Amino acid sequence: MNAERFRQLLTASAPFTSVYFEDSHDTEDAATKLELTWRKISEDLARQGVGKQIIGDVERAVMDLRPPVGKSGRAVIACPDGVLLNEHLQAPTATTVRVSQLPYLIPVFEHGVEYPDYVLAEVDQTGADITVHTGGTLRMETVDGGGYPVHKAAGAETPGYGDPQPHAQEAARKNVRAVAARVAELAEGPELVFVVGEVQARSALLEAMPKRIAGLTTELAIGARHSGHDPSEVQDAIEAECLRRQLAGIQAAVERFTAESGRGSGLAAQGLPAICAGLSQGAVETLILGDIGDATVVADAGLTVTAANPDMLSDYGAAPAHTLRADEALPWGAIAIGADVVTAEVAVDPADGVAAVLRYPQPAAPA
């Protein structure tokens, strides 16, 4: 998962309140269960010394988010500035309540759905309805190619007027070219393009697109434009593709770690000493998290240098100021340097439960 969307956490004020719980809505008493769950969470927050204002902020986040459909988990991250993250997770999660110097994010990396920026075009022969998803916001517009008519008129073979079919076909092609041009403009930033429509319309649009944009495009066989299909069908299909890409990214990271380890390239690392060093030096490209357990690390006052123990930190010329849970500090370090983060407890079993693919070989961690 790309850690970029968590970068706003880096400037938030500590301490962080991290709350996870099952938020499934697949029974008639789901609302009652949510209230009981919140009651236990709020009591736990109070026992851990969280102030009334933050508890109130978290309660509103818990209660006001639109309920999911079926099985789900929930993640809420808050700080004295307010709620920083409030989202559904793919799978139910055990109730976890932490108040600490850093946010606890591993369940989000493990069960969250990553939504890259994308363009959705619902196309037919007359134009398209386009939705642009950037930075968590949606913007919609309609493209009308202006090429009319696009259907051969019945009984129009009147002598002197010629066959209208070529004109209709050219009008349709004009409309498709206009849609393709606009999609290409809008897709300069987004990572994905989705196309909905009849097979002929989808195929024509793909042919008219620049090759680079066509390469980003996934066709969704949902139905024709203006056919009355449920918008949730489109959203479900987009989520499924995002999840597929996410799982493929995890697999690719694991395969590359395994390959680099095997060839001894210096681009694979594992164990707390090596990973802390890689994060502190900005060398980590992808952080791979397994079972870290309750391991801790130490960090300097500015949380810029992290090490497996105080002696190693001193070797980097820093004085230990914080003892942190590794399952909080390592993702935080990855976010700070713009590294990707994946969880792969089953696929790999690295030393200390943590590994990484590196951007460049690094010197051995201090012993």
C-alpha positions in Angstrom: 0.0 0.0 0.0 1.3 3.4 -0.9 2.0 5.3 2.3 1.5 8.7 0.7 -2.1 9.0 1.9 -1.0 8.8 5.5 1.5 11.7 5.2 -0.8 14.1 6.9 -0.3 12.1 10.1 3.4 13.3 10.2 2.4 16.8 11.1 -0.4 15.9 13.6 0.1 16.3 17.3 0.7 13.4 19.7 -0.6 11.5 21.5 -2.5 9.4 18.9 -5.6 7.4 19.7 -5.9 4.3 17.5 -9.2 2.4 17.6 -10.1 -0.8 15.7 -13.3 -2.9 16.1 -15.7 -5.1 14.2 -18.3 -3.0 12.4 -20.2 -5.7 10.5 -23.8 -4.9 9.6 -25.2 -8.3 8.6 -27.8 -8.7 11.4 -30.9 -6.9 12.6 -29.3 -5.9 15.9 -26.1 -4.4 14.2 -26.9 -0.9 15.5 -27.3 -2.1 19.0 -24.1 -4.1 18.8 -22.3 -0.9 17.6 -23.6 1.0 20.6 -22.4 -1.7 23.0 -19.0 -1.8 21.3 -18.6 1.9 21.5 -19.5 1.9 25.2 -16.6 -0.5 26.0 -14.3 1.5 23.8 -15.1 4.8 25.4 -14.6 3.3 28.9 -11.2 2.0 27.7 -10.2 5.4 26.3 -11.2 7.0 29.6 -9.1 4.5 31.6 -6.1 5.4 29.4 -6.5 9.1 30.2 -8.0 10.3 26.9 -9.8 13.6 27.3 -13.5 14.2 26.9 -13.1 16.2 23.7 -11.1 13.5 21.9 -13.5 10.8 23.1 -16.4 12.9 21.7 -14.6 13.3 18.4 -14.0 9.5 18.2 -17.6 8.8 19.1 -18.9 11.0 16.3 -16.6 9.3 13.9 -17.8 5.9 15.0 -21.5 6.7 14.9 -21.7 9.0 11.9 -19.9 7.0 9.2 -22.3 5.4 6.7 -22.8 1.7 7.8 -21.0 -0.9 5.7 -22.8 -3.8 3.9 -22.1 -7.2 5.4 -18.8 -8.1 7.3 -16.5 -5.2 8.0 -14.0 -3.7 10.3 -13.4 -0.1 11.3 -10.3 2.0 11.9 -10.4 5.4 13.6 -7.2 7.4 14.3 -7.5 10.6 16.3 -5.2 13.1 18.0 -5.8 16.4 19.9 -6.4 18.1 16.6 -9.3 15.8 15.8 -10.1 12.7 13.8 -7.4 11.9 11.2 -8.7 8.7 9.7 -12.1 7.0 9.8 -12.7 4.2 7.4 -14.1 0.7 6.8 -11.8 -2.3 6.5 -12.3 -5.3 4.3 -12.5 -7.8 7.2 -13.7 -7.7 10.8 -10.9 -6.9 13.3 -10.5 -7.5 17.0 -11.2 -4.6 19.2 -8.0 -2.7 19.8 -7.6 0.6 21.7 -4.2 2.3 21.9 -3.0 5.7 23.1 0.6 6.2 22.2 3.3 8.5 20.8 2.6 7.2 17.3 -0.5 5.9 15.5 -1.0 2.1 15.1 -1.6 1.6 11.4 -0.9 -2.1 10.7 -4.6 -3.2 10.5 -5.2 -0.5 7.9 -2.3 -1.7 5.8 -3.5 -5.3 6.2 -7.2 -4.8 5.7 -7.7 -1.4 4.2 -8.6 -0.9 0.6 -6.3 1.4 -1.3 -8.1 3.7 -3.7 -5.7 5.2 -6.2 -6.8 8.2 -8.2 -8.9 7.1 -11.2 -11.1 8.2 -14.1 -14.4 6.5 -14.7 -16.0 7.0 -18.2 -19.6 5.7 -18.8 -19.6 5.9 -22.5 -22.0 5.4 -25.5 -22.1 6.6 -29.1 -23.3 10.1 -28.1 -20.7 10.9 -25.4 -19.8 10.0 -21.9 -20.4 10.8 -18.2 -17.0 11.1 -16.6 -16.2 10.8 -12.9 -12.7 11.8 -11.6 -11.6 10.4 -8.2 -8.6 12.4 -6.9 -7.4 12.7 -3.3 -10.6 11.1 -2.0 -12.9 13.6 -3.7 -15.2 13.1 -6.8 -15.7 15.4 -9.7 -18.2 14.7 -12.5 -18.7 16.1 -16.0 -20.4 15.1 -19.2 -18.8 15.0 -22.7 -21.0 15.6 -25.6 -19.1 15.0 -28.8 -21.7 16.9 -30.9 -21.7 14.3 -33.6 -25.4 13.8 -34.5 -27.1 11.6 -35.6 -25.5 8.4 -34.4 -28.2 6.0 -35.5 -29.4 5.4 -39.1 -32.9 6.8 -39.4 -35.6 4.3 -40.4 -36.9 4.8 -44.0 -34.3 7.6 -44.7 -33.1 6.1 -48.0 -34.9 8.9 -49.9 -33.5 9.4 -53.4 -31.2 12.4 -53.5 -30.1 12.3 -49.9 -27.8 9.2 -50.0 -27.4 6.5 -47.5 -27.3 8.1 -43.9 -25.4 5.1 -42.4 -21.9 6.5 -43.2 -22.9 9.8 -41.6 -24.2 8.1 -38.5 -21.0 6.1 -38.2 -18.8 9.1 -38.6 -20.9 11.0 -36.0 -20.4 8.1 -33.5 -16.6 8.1 -34.2 -16.5 11.9 -33.7 -18.2 11.5 -30.3 -15.8 8.7 -29.3 -12.8 10.7 -30.3 -14.0 13.6 -28.2 -14.5 11.3 -25.2 -11.1 9.7 -25.7 -9.4 13.1 -25.9 -11.0 14.3 -22.6 -10.3 11.1 -20.8 -6.6 11.4 -21.9 -6.5 14.9 -20.4 -8.1 13.9 -17.1 -5.9 10.7 -16.8 -2.6 12.6 -16.7 -2.4 12.2 -12.9 -4.7 9.2 -12.0 -3.3 5.7 -12.0 -6.4 3.9 -13.4 -9.1 4.4 -16.0 -12.4 2.5 -15.9 -14.8 2.2 -18.8 -18.5 1.3 -18.5 -20.8 0.9 -21.5 -21.9 -1.5 -24.2 -19.2 -3.7 -25.7 -19.0 -1.8 -29.0 -18.8 1.6 -27.2 -16.0 0.4 -24.8 -14.0 -1.1 -27.7 -14.3 2.0 -29.8 -13.1 4.2 -26.9 -10.1 2.0 -26.2 -9.1 2.1 -29.8 -9.3 5.9 -29.9 -7.3 6.3 -26.7 -3.5 7.0 -26.7 -1.7 3.7 -26.0 -0.5 4.9 -22.6 -4.0 5.6 -21.4 -5.4 2.5 -22.9 -2.8 0.6 -20.9 -4.2 2.0 -17.7 -7.8 1.1 -18.6 -10.0 -1.6 -17.2 -13.3 -2.4 -18.8 -16.3 -3.0 -16.4 -19.0 -5.2 -17.9 -21.8 -3.5 -15.9 -24.2 -2.3 -18.5 -24.9 0.4 -21.0 -24.8 4.1 -20.2 -28.2 5.3 -19.0 -29.4 1.7 -18.7 -30.4 2.2 -15.1 -27.7 0.1 -13.5 -27.1 0.5 -9.8 -24.2 2.8 -9.1 -23.1 0.5 -6.3 -22.4 -2.2 -9.0 -19.8 0.1 -10.5 -18.3 1.0 -7.1 -18.1 -2.7 -6.2 -16.4 -3.5 -9.5 -13.9 -0.6 -8.9 -13.2 -1.8 -5.3 -12.7 -5.4 -6.6 -10.1 -4.2 -9.2 -8.3 -2.0 -6.6 -8.2 -5.0 -4.2 -6.8 -7.2 -7.0 -4.1 -4.7 -7.7 -3.3 -4.4 -4.0 -2.9 -8.2 -3.6 -0.8 -8.3 -6.8 1.4 -5.5 -5.2 1.9 -7.6 -2.1 2.8 -10.7 -4.2 5.2 -8.6 -6.3 7.0 -7.2 -3.2 7.4 -10.7 -1.6 8.7 -12.2 -4.9 11.2 -9.4 -5.3 12.4 -9.7 -1.7 12.8 -13.4 -2.2 14.7 -12.9 -5.5 17.0 -10.2 -4.2 17.7 -12.3 -1.1 18.6 -15.2 -3.3 21.0 -13.3 -5.5 22.7 -11.4 -2.7 22.3 -8.1 -4.4 22.1 -6.1 -1.1 18.6 -4.9 -2.0 16.9 -7.1 0.5 17.0 -6.7 4.3 15.4 -8.3 7.3 15.5 -8.1 11.1 15.0 -5.0 13.3 18.6 -3.7 13.2 18.7 -3.7 9.4 15.2 -2.4 8.8 15.7 0.4 11.4 18.9 1.4 9.7 17.3 1.3 6.2 14.4 3.5 7.3 16.7 6.0 9.1 18.8 6.2 5.9 15.9 6.5 3.6 16.9 3.3 1.8 13.6 1.3 2.2 11.5 1.1 -1.0 8.9 -1.4 0.4 8.5 -2.4 4.0 7.2 -5.9 4.5 5.5 -6.5 7.8 5.0 -10.0 9.3 4.5 -11.0 13.0 6.4 -8.3 14.9 4.8 -9.2 18.2 5.5 -6.8 21.1 9.0 -5.8 20.0 10.2 -2.3 20.8 12.7 0.1 19.2 14.3 3.3 20.4 14.3 6.7 18.7 15.8 10.1 19.1 13.8 13.1 20.3 12.7 14.1 16.8 11.7 10.5 15.8 14.1 10.9 12.8 16.5 8.1 13.7 15.3 4.7 15.0 17.3 1.7 16.1 16.8 -1.7 17.6 18.5 -0.7 20.9 20.2 2.3 22.6 23.7 1.2 21.7 22.8 1.0 18.0 21.2 4.4 18.2 24.3 5.8 19.8 26.3 4.5 16.9 24.3 6.8 14.7 25.2 9.7 16.9 21.7 10.0 18.4 20.6 9.9 22.0 17.6 7.7 22.9 14.6 9.7 23.9 11.6 7.4 23.1 11.0 3.7 23.5 8.3 2.8 20.9 6.4 -0.3 19.8 8.0 -1.6 16.6 4.6 -2.1 15.0 4.0 1.6 15.3 7.5 3.0 14.7 8.3 1.0 11.5 5.2 2.0 9.5 5.7 5.6 10.7 9.3 5.5 9.4 8.1 4.2 6.1 5.5 6.9 5.8 8.2 9.6 6.5 10.4 8.4 3.6 7.6 7.7 1.2 8.1 3.9 1.2 5.3 1.4 0.4 4.1 -0.8 3.2 2.7 -4.4 2.8 1.7 -7.0 5.3 2.7 -10.6 4.4 2.6 -12.8 7.6 1.9 -16.0 5.6 4.1 -15.4 2.5 7.4 -14.7 4.3 8.8 -15.3 7.7 11.7 -12.8 8.1 13.9 -12.3 11.1 12.0 -10.3 13.8 8.9 -10.4 11.6 10.1 -7.5 9.4 11.8 -7.3 6.0 12.3 -4.7 3.2 13.1 -4.3 -0.4 15.7 -1.5 -0.6 16.2 1.4 -3.0 20.0 0.9 -2.9 22.4 -1.4 -0.9 23.2 0.0 2.5 26.1 -0.5 4.9 25.7 -3.2 7.5 23.8 -2.1 10.6 26.0 -1.4 13.6 26.5 -4.5 15.6 
